[in-house]
Amino acid sequence: MTETAAGAPTAASSAMRDPNTDQLVERIVEASRRAGPVTFMEVCGTHTVALFRSGVRSLLPESVRLISGPGCPVCVTSQGYIDAACELASRAGVTICTYGDMLRVPGRSGSLEQQRACGAEVVVVYSARDAVRFAERHADRKVVFLAVGFETTAPGTAAAVVEAQEKGLENVFFLCGHKLVVPAMMTLLSHGDVPLDGFLCPGHVSVITGARAYEPIVKTYRKPCVVAGFEPEQLLLGICHLTEQVAEGRAELENVYGVAVSDGGNATARRWLEEVFRPAAAIWRAMGTIGESGLELAGPYRRFDALDRFELSIGPDYDPPGCRCGDVIQGKAEPEECVHFGVGCTPAEPIGPCMVSSEGTCAAWHRYGRGGVPGGRHSGEVSDGASSATAAGGSMGS
């Protein structure tokens, strides 16, 4: 059991005093002795937060390193997308409907929150269908929904687009920024500048895509992939399977979250996606343009595309001076390596998106500390402003 410097059990370890947990930790320690130092990447913002909040990180041997990848929807959204959203918000007669996570992300000319303070109509919603209903009630407004997030939220956007089509609405549009997880994982491996021994694959996304979606990673790059859930035992089980695979020289796809994730995923949700969208190249923060890693409206639904309707384009990506969010989401740097972390960049006054989002790696480090035990180095500094936007409206999840 993990103890503090004074010898008292931490809150995290006390909450996890379970025979199954103890056995999993022992298995990880034993496998790590055979595997040597290993680095695993989680590609899910909810995993990132759960690993910190539960204290799982503090239970692992030093030879097992966890790094966060491009799994936070807000964090991977390019700066050009944020700028386009702010540009639309500034136009007369336009209402922006968005998840709360997006409200405070800084753009070149401010955030959506600042646009709203200057008189723009920016409405925080819980779903894409809320934006459709808002458009029905406000026929005099041009309503733009910021369609961001991974495969988890994309089916909801697809259903809202179909609903708008069926109702014959002419005043609702979608600024498509949805991303697909697997192409980003493949791109990270193809670059080869971040040494990885395996992936803890996202739980929520996998419910939609199915576990088989990660087969190309295993076959092409021989990297173990394990789909896991979000409870401490699930997280430890996933890490245990990854460590044991490396120790045994295996590279396989395993699913320890069978209660929610099947091999083929959610067939209904996937049909929605195939009907409404088509794969397209997408700009990822710091990662550049990745082919067929995004979704764009297709066929008869193209008329709802906000870029076409307002004659806009997504501009170039960039990071604010000194900000290392782009490196953090690729596993190239840890938050504390950024000169702004905890000083100029805090949840109350964020410089980059990784400190804005409730699922951002920097926000998690700031709240829980390096080891992931509540009460970390910066935990006492968290401001209510860090979560107020999400509390007031929807989070897109991951």
N, C-alpha and C positions, 0 to 999 in steps of 0.2 A: 504494500500500500504506500502511495506517495505521501511524504511528510514535508512539512514546512521546515525552515531552518531551525525553528524552536522545537521541532519534533512532533508538533500536533498535526493530525491528519488535515489535509486541505478539504474545502467544501466539495470540490470535484471528486476527490478520491472517496470521501465518505458516502457520496451519492452513488458510487459505483462499486460498493463492496458487495460483490456478487460472485458466487463460485464460478459461473461461466466466464465472467470477465477475467478473473484471476487465471483461469486455465488458458484463455486466449492470450493473455499477456505472456504467460510462460512459454506458450508455443512460439510467439513472435520472437522472444528473447533467444530461444533455442535455435530457431531457424536463422536468425540474424548472425549467430556465431558461425554457421556454415556458409551463409551467403556473403558475409562481409558487408561493408558499407553499401547501402542501397538508397536510392532516391525515387520516391513515388509522387505522382502528381494527381491531385483531385481536380476535376474539371466541372465543378458544380458549386455555385455560391452557397447553397444551403449546406453542402458538405463542409465548406470552409468554416462557416459559422458554427456548425454542430461540433466540429473537431475542436475548435477553441472553447466553446461554451461548456462542453462536457468534460473537458480536461483530458481527453484521450491523448493529446500530444504529450502531456506530462507523464504518461504511463509508458511511453515507448523508449527503447534503448537509444542511446545517442547515435548508433550506427544506422538507425532507420529514420531517414529524413523525409518529411512531407513538404511539398511545395504546392502553391496554388497556381492553377492554369487559367485559361480564358473561359471561366465558368460563371462570371457575374455579368448578366445581360447589360446593365448600365455601363459597366467598365469597358466592355468590348465595343460599345456603340461609338462610332467614329466622331471626332470633333466636327467634321463637316456636316454630319446628320444633325447634331445639336444646333449648329449655326443655321441650317435650313429651317429647323423647327422655330427658332427665335425669329427668323426673317418672316415666316408665315404669321407668327403671333403679332408682329408689329403692323400687319396689314389691316386696313379698315374692313369691318364686316366679317372677320375670320375669328372663329373660336377654336382653340386648341384643347383637345381632350387627351389626357395623359395619365399614366400610372404615377403615383406619388413619388416613386424612386427617381423619376427623370427631372423633377421640378428644380433641383438645386445644382445640377451639373453645369459647371461654368463653360460658356462658349467664348468666342472671340469678343463678342459685344455684350457679355453678360449671360445670365441664366433665364430660364422661363419664369422663375420666381421674380426676378428683377423686371422682366417684361410685364408681368402682372401688376407689379407695384407702380409701373408707369402707365397703367390703364389698359393693357391688353387683357383680353378675356381668355384666361387659362383655367380650365376646369379639371380637377382631379377626379378620376373615375376608377371603378373597380374592375371593369371589363370593357371589351370592345363593343359589346351590345349596349352598354350604357351610353356610348357615344352615338350609336344609331338612334336610340330613344331620345337623346338630347336633340338630335337633328330633326326628329319628328315634331318635337315641341317648339322648335325655334326655326321655322321655315325661312325666316329673314336672315339667318346666319349661315355662313359657309363653315361647316364643322370638319375639322381635320383631326383624325385619331392617330397618335404616334404608335404605330404598330411595331413594337420592339419586343425582344425576348427570343428564346430558343424554341425548339419544337414543343415545349410545354404550353406556351401561350399562343402559338401560331394557329392551332385548330380553332380556338375561340375567335381569333380574328377572321378566319375563313367563314365561320358560321355567321358572324356579323355582316360580312360582305354579302353573303347569300341573302340574308334577311333584308339588307338595303336594296338589293336587286329585286327581290320579290315584292317589296313595298313601293318600288318605283321612285325611290328617293333621289333627288337631284342635288342635294346640298350637303352630302356627307362624303368625305374622302379619306384615304388611308396613306400615310407616309410610311412606306414599307421599310422596315429595318430589321426584320426577323433574320436570325442567324441559325446555321446548322452546325452542330457540335463536331461531328466526325471529321469534316474537311479541315477544321482548325487543328484538331489533334494530329492529323496526317501532316499538315504543314509544319507544325512544330518539330516533328520527327525528321522531316525531309531537310530542314535547315541544319540539324545536327549540332547546334551550338548550345543546347541544354541537355546534358546527359541525364537520361531517364531510364529507370529500370522497369517501369510499369505504370498503369493508370488505374486509379480508383474511379470507376465510371459513374456518371451521374444517375441518381435514382429517378427523379421526376422525368427527365428527358427520356430515359429508357422505357418508362411506362408507355410512351407514345411510339418510339422507334422500335422497341424490342431489343433484346440483348444481342441479336445477330448483327445489329448495325456496326458492331465493333470488330467483326471478323477481319475486315481489310487491314486493320492495324496489326492484328496478330500475325496474319499471313504475310504481309509485306515487310514489316519491321521486326517481327518476332519479339514483340513486347507483350507481357502478360496484361490482361485486362480483366478486372473484376467489378461487376455491378453490385453495389451495396446500398442499403437504406441509410437511415439517419440516426437511429438510436445508438448509444455507445457500443452495445454488443454487436450491432451490425457493422459499425465502422471498424471495430477491432477485428471482426471476422474477415472483412474485406482485406485489411492490411495483413492479416495472418496468411490468407491465401496467396497474396502477392509475394510475401516474403518467402513462403515455402516453395512457391514456383521457382523463384530465383535460386534458392538453395539447392533445388533438385534439377536445375538446368532446363526447366520447362518454360514454354511460352504458350499459354492457353487462355481461352475466353471462359470465364466462370461467372455464374449468376447466383449470388447468395441472398438475393432479394426476391426470391420466387413468389413470395406472397403478393407482390404487386407487379412484377415485371415478367412477361412471357418472352419466348424467343422471337415471336413476330410482332409484338407490340399491340397497340390499339387499332384494330382494323378500321373502325368507323372514323376515328380521328385522321388516320392516314388517307382515307378516301376524301375527306374534306380538303386536306392539303393538296391532293392531286387534282381535285376539281378546280380549285380556286387559284392555286399558285403554280409557278414553274421555277425550277432551280435557276439561280442567276449568280453572277459574280457579285461579291459584296466587299465593301471596305471595312476592315477590322482595325480598331485602334492599334497603332504601332505595328501591326502585322501586315498591313498593306491590303491589296486586293487579292482575294482568294477565290478561285473559280468555283462556281456552283456551290458556294457556301452560304448563300442567301436565298430569299424567296421574293419573287415579284408577281404582281397580279397578272393573270393570263386570260385569254379569250374575251368573253363578254364582260368580264369583271374589270377589264383594263380601264374602263371609263371612271372607275373610282380612284385611280392612281393620282395622288396629290402632286407628284412631280410633273406629270403631264398637264394636269388641270391648271396649275399655277406657273407653269413654264420655269421650273426650278431645276437645279442639279445639285448633287451632293459634292461639296467642295473638298479640297485636300485636307488630309488629316494632319494634326500637329499636337504636341504636348506643350503645356505652359512651360516657360523657362525653368529648368531645374527639376520639373516634375518627372518622376520615374514610374508613373502608372503603367506606361507601355511595357517597361521591363518587368514590372511586378506580375502582370497578367500573363507573361510568357515564361515565368519562372526564372528569369535572368537576374532578378534582384529581390531581396526581401525588403519590406517596408522601411525598416530602420536604416537601410543603406541610402535612403533619400534624405537630402539635407533639409527638406521641408517637414519631414514627418514629426508630428507632435509639437512642432514649433510654429512655423508659418501655416502649416496645414493640419487642421483639426476637424472633427465632425461639425463643430460650430462654424468654422471658417475654412471650408475645404478649398484646396487648389485643384485637385484632380478627382476624377470620378470614383477611384478606389476608396476614397475617404467619404464620399457622399452616400453611396449605396449601403443599405442595411446588409448586403451580402458582399461588400467589398473587402478585399484582403486587408487593406490599410485600416479600415474601420474596425475590423475584428482584432487586429494586432493592437490598435490603440485602446480598445476596450478591455481585452483579456490579457495582453502581454504575450511575449514570445512563446511561453510554454503552453498557453491556452487555459490557464487556471484563472477563473474570475478573481479579480483583485490584482490584476497585472499592473505593470509600471505606469500606465496612463489611465487606468480604469476610473480613477476618481475624478478625471477631468471631463468625462463625457457630458456633453450638454444636451438638454432636452431638444435643442434645435436639430440635433443629428437625426432624430427619428420622427420629428413632427410631421414632415411632409408625407411619410409613409403611413403614419398613424391616421392622417386625415384622409387617406385614399388608398388605392390598391397598390400592391407590390406585384411586380411581374413574375417573381420567382425564378427558378432556374432548373 
